[in-house]
Amino acid sequence: MNQLKRVAIIGGTRIPFCRSNSAYAQLSNLDMLTDTLQRLVDQHGIAGRKIDEVIAGAVTTHSRDWNLAREAVLSTNLSPATPATTLQMACGTSLQAALLVGARIATGQIDSAIAAGSDTTSDAPLVLQPRLTKRLLGATQARSFSAKLRSFKGFRLSELAPQAPANGEPRTRLSMGQHCEMMAKEWEISREAQDQWALESHLKAAAAYEEGFFDDLLSPYQGVARDNNMRPDSSLDKLAALRTVFDRSPQGTLTAANSTPLTDGAAAVFLCSEDYASRNGLSVQAWLTLGRTSAVDFVGGEGLLMAPTVAVSELLQAAQLSLQDFDYYEIHEAFAAQVLCTLKAWEDPVYCKEKLGLSQALGSIERSRINVKGSSLAVGHPFAATGARIIGTLAKLLDKQNGQRGLISICTAGGMGAAAILESAN
């Protein structure tokens, strides 16, 4: 086998993320993904160019989005010869997309690629009742008017009620928040600790905006200049006054503030080989070096969002690194409790032995190195876009920082997790 090539991250871009049913309420996944890809094209001067592969996706989609990625590419001024594949891995979609194209770059199959994701719950699909669906299909296939009428024999008005979209796990019928409440109780994560984590995320994101960190990572879109979920004027007292939302008993701890909101938005990242970057005069921000995905038996009782503990452990073993060998940690904040459960699990020698097969605990992480520019609790979480957002943020943090590395950890629905390592290009 030929020697593996280094996978360069040239840069990422995104539109500001907005709470669902707010600024982007009239937009589709295709709208947001197209505009974000076009921003990436303009940013890196690749208009008219054939990119070897684009992998992008969304979690909440309509049947019309049968190949969302390809339709978005065709709506930009990339060369129409650019192939595109639509991917769905819940909240890990665009990170998984980057790992897939990264592997192809590393093995020399392709030289350039884009990984991206878009999601909107403002434009969530409404599904017809199964009985009505069968009637409409029968009427479509009927060859005579009388046969069409027979398709509606016994029709009831109740059949017109659409099935509202739900974010519950199909196998447990529990929402992600309900599952996370169970995790918080198991790991004894307090409400106060969750609120503190959420507040710090907002403060760090607001500070990053003020210092201009996001200036080249996103720009105004649809009249919005910043993520509209951000609340830098919040306080622990304000957060403590909120009611819990998934467990309304006195034992409940998760609120709307320490959980990510439903969010609309899109993000993309440009990757290529080292040779491609050199030939085209592109500056490399960071290298994508390793990735890992994992899953846990949440149906059998394991924590739904604990799979990143496994992915990171396996990734560290493959890289022959310790958990402390990183300058930055980007841990997706689906819920403050999820992050705190993950950190506590890595510090627990029993969990690390029984679940991760390790002889000792992975240990603790210096908190000041985690999500230093804020994360999903503050900026929002359009499911499929979060991975590309995080890659873009971390790559910029590593840019021009000699010898540094960063760790990405993302939990997803379905009891899965994804992790990756980025290293400085200098």
N, C-alpha and C positions, 0 to 999 in steps of 0.2 A: 504493500500500500504506500502511496506517496505520502510525504510528510504533510500533516495538516496545516492549513493556512490560518493566519490570524483573522479574526472577524472584527472589523472596525465598525464602531458606532460613530457616524458622522454628526448626527444630531437629531433631536426630536422637536415636534411642535404640536400644539393643540389649540383648540378654541377655549375660551373661559367655560368652566362647567357651571351649569345653572340647575337650581331645584326644578323638579318636574312641574309642569303646568305653570311655568313662569315665562321667561324671555324666549325660550325655544319651543313653546307649546305648539306652534303651527309647523314645525320642521319635522322631517323624517330622518331616519338613520342615513338614508342615501344623501340627503341634503348636507348633513353635518360631516359625514365621511368624505364626500366629494370636496367640500370647502377646505377641510383639514389636509387632505392629500394635495390639493392645489397650493396651499400655503407651504407645504414641505417642498414641492416642486419649485416654487418661486424662490424659496429660501436657499436652495442648493443649486439653482441654475440648471435643472435637468429637464426643462421644457422640451418637448419633441423627442426626447431620448427614450429608447427602449430599455426598461428596467427588466432584469431577468425574471424576477418573481415578486408579486405582491400577495401577501396573505393578510387578510383582514376579516373582521367579523362583528357580530352583534349577538346579544343574548335575547332581547325582546324584539322579535321580528314578525313581519307579515308574510303571507304566502307569496306576495309579489316580490319579496326580497330573495328570490330563488338563487341568485348569485350576486349578492350585494357588492362584494369586492370588485368584481369585473365591471359591473355597471358604474361604480364610482370611478374606476380608472378611465372608462370610456367618456366620462363626464369631465375629465381634466384635460390638460394639454400635454400629458404624457403621450408617448407614441402608442397608437392603438394596437401595436404589436406586443404590448406588455401584457403577459398573462396574469391572471389573478384568481385566487382561490378563497372561498369563504369558509371560515373556521368558527367553531363555537366550543369553548371550554369554560363557560360561565365567567367568573371574575378573572380567570387566568388567561383569557382568550388572546390578548395582544402580547403578553409575555410568552405564551406558548408559540405564537406566530413568530416571534423573534428567535426563539430557540430552534424552530423548524427551519427557517431560512438560514439561520446561523450555521446549522449543521451542514447544509448544502454548500454554503460558502466555504466552510472549513475543509470540506472534502473536494473542493474544486469543481463541483458541478455547476455552480453559478458564480457570478462576480458581484452582482448588485441586487438589492432587495429592499422592500418596504414592509414593515409590520405595523398594523394599525387596528383600531377598534372604535366602534361607535355604539351608543345606546341611548334610547329614549323611552321613558315610561309615560311620557305625555301622549305618545302616539302608540299606545299599547293595543294589540289586536283584540277585538271582541270575537269570540267563537260562537257559532250557531249551535243550538241544541242538536244532538246527534239525529234525533228523529226528523227535525226540519231539514237537516242536511240531506238525509236520504230521500226525503220528498222532493227537494229541489233537483237532486241528481236524477231521480226517476222521471221528473217532468222534462228535464233536458233531453233525456234519451228516448222519451215517448215519441211515437211516429204520428200520432193523431191528437186532435184537440181533446177528444173524449178520454184518451189514455192519459193525457196530461192532467185532466180533472180527477181521474181515479187515483193519481198519486197523492191527492190531498184529501182522500176519503178519511173521515174521522179526525180531521184537523182540529186542534184546540188552540185557543189564543195563548195559552201558557207556553206553547212551543216557540213563540216569538221572542221570549226573554233570552237575551244572549248570556253566555257564560263569561263572567268577568274574569280578567286575568288574575292569577294568584302566584305568589312567590313561595308557596309551600313546597317542601320536598315530596315528590310523588310517593315515596315509599313509607314515609312516616306521617304525612299530612300535617307536619309541623313547619312553621315558618323558620327562617334562619335565625330570627331574633329569639324565638322560643327555644331553639336548640342552644343558642348562645347563653340564654338564661340558665339552662341546665349546666353548661360548662362553668359559668360563673359560680354557681352553687358548689359544684364539685371541687373547684380549685379555690374556693373561699375568697373570691375577688369582691372587694367592697364597693358599694356605690360611690363612696368618697374617692377611692382610687381611680375609678372610671371617669368621674367628673373632672378630676385633676388632669388626667391624660387628655381628655377632650379639650379642656381649656388651653393647655399648652400647645396643642395642635393648631388651634386658631391663632394664638399669639405668634407662633413661629411662622405660620403662613403669612400673616399680616406684615411681620417684620421683613420677610423675604420680598414682598411686594414693595415695601417702602425703600429697600436698599437697591431695587432694580434687578433683582435676581431673575425674575420672570420676564423681563423685557424682551428677550429674544426667544422665549419658549412659548409665548402666546401673545396675541394682539387683539384689539377690540373686534367684536363680532356681534352683529345684530343689536348694536347699541350697548353692548355689555363689555366693560373693560376688565373686570375682575370676577373671580368665582363668586357667585352671589349667595352662597351658603355661609361664607366667612363671617364670623361674628367676633371681631377683636375687642368689642366693648363688653363682652360677657364677663361674668365673674362666678366664683364658686357659689356664692349666695343665690344668684339667679339660676344656676344649674340645679342647685339643691331643691329649688322650689318646684321643679317640673315633676309631673306624675310619671310613673313607670308605664310602659306601653305593652310589654309582652307578658308580664306577670304583675297584675294589679294588686296582689296581696302585699302585706308588709314585707314579705321576703323578696319581692321584685327589686331589681337593681338597674335594668336597662331602660333608658329614656330616649326621647327623640334627640337629645343633645349628645349623649355618649354613644349613639348609633349613627351610621351614615344615612343621609337622606336619600330618597329616590332622586336620581340626578340624570340630566340630559347632557350629552357632550361627546366629543371625539378627540382622539390623539393618534399620532403616527410617529414612526422613527425610521430613519434611513440607515441601512447597513450595507457594507460592501467588503470586498477583500482589500488587503493592504496594497496590492498592485493596482487595483481599480482606483483607489484613493490617490495614489501617487500619479497615475496616468492622467487623472482629471483634476489635479490640483486641489483636492479636497483635504481639509484639515481633520484629523482623527481626534475625537474627544476621548474615547475610551475603547477598550477591547472587551468584547463579550467572550468569556473564556469557558465557562461551564454552566450547565443547567440540569435541573432534575425535577421530575414530577412524581407525585405520590398519591396514595389514597388510603383511607381508613374505613373500618367497618362501623360506620355510624348507625346503621340499622341494627347492628348487634350491640349497641350501647356505647361505642366510642364517641368522643366529641366530634360533632360535624365539622368544625373548623380547626381541628387539631392536626390535619395532614401536613401542614408546613413544618411541624416539628420533625416529621419523618423525612421530608424532602431535604431540609437543611442538613440534618444529620448525615444522610447518605451523600449529599453534595460535599460536605466537609471531608468525609472519608475518601471520596474520589479525588479531591483536590489536595489531600494530606495537609489540611489546615485545621486550626482550632477555631472555635466560635469567636475568640477574642482577636483573631488576626485580620480585623477589618477596621478601616477608618470611618466608614459610614454604613449604616444599616437602614434599609428602606423596608419597613414592615407595614403592609397594607392594613389600614385601620377600618376593617368592616365594622367592627365594634371595638370600643376601648377594651371591653372585657376579653375579646379574642386576643388582642396583643398581649394583655397582662397574663392570660392563661398560658400563652405560648412561652413567654419569658419565664414564668414560674415552672413550667414543665422542663425547660432546658436546665433549670437550676436544681431539679429534683433527681437525686441519684436513683431512687426506686423507679420512677418513670423511665429514666434514661436506660436503666438496666432491663426492665421488663418489656418496655415497648420498643426502645431503639436498639437494644442489644449491646449496649455500651458498658464498659467496666466502671465508669464513673460519670458524674453529671457533666454536661457540656459546659455548664457554668453560667455566670452572669455577664451582662453586657453593660458597658458604660452608657447610661441613659442619655447623656449629652450627645452621643453619636447617632441616636435613632431619630429618623424622620426630622432632620435638622431644619428643613424648610416647610414643616407641616406636612400633613398627609390627608387621607380620605375624609376623616372626620371634619376637617376644615374646608377643603376644596371641593368635596363631593366625590361621588363614585358612580359614573356611568359604567356599568359593569365591564363591558368588553374593552373600554378605553383605558382602564386603570393601569394595566401593565405597561403600555406605551408611555403613559404619563410618567410613571416611576422610572422607566429606563431613561427617558429624556432628562429628568431631574438629576438622577444619579450620574449620568454621563457628564453633565455640565459641572457637577460638584467635583468630579475627578479630573476634568480638563485642566491641564497645566499644573496638576498636583503630582509631582514626581513620586513614583513608587507606591501610590496608594491603591486601595481596593475597596469595593463596596459589595454588600450582600443584599439581595432582594428576596423577600418572602411574601407570598400571596396565597391566601386561603380562597377556596371556591366552593360553590354549591356542589352537592353530590359527594361531599366528604373527600374532596381532593385538594391538593396544594401544589404550588410551583415555586421553584427557587432558582436563582441564578447568581453568578459572580461576574462583576465588572472590574476591570483593572485600568489604571491610568495609562494613557498612551505615551507619557513622557518619562 
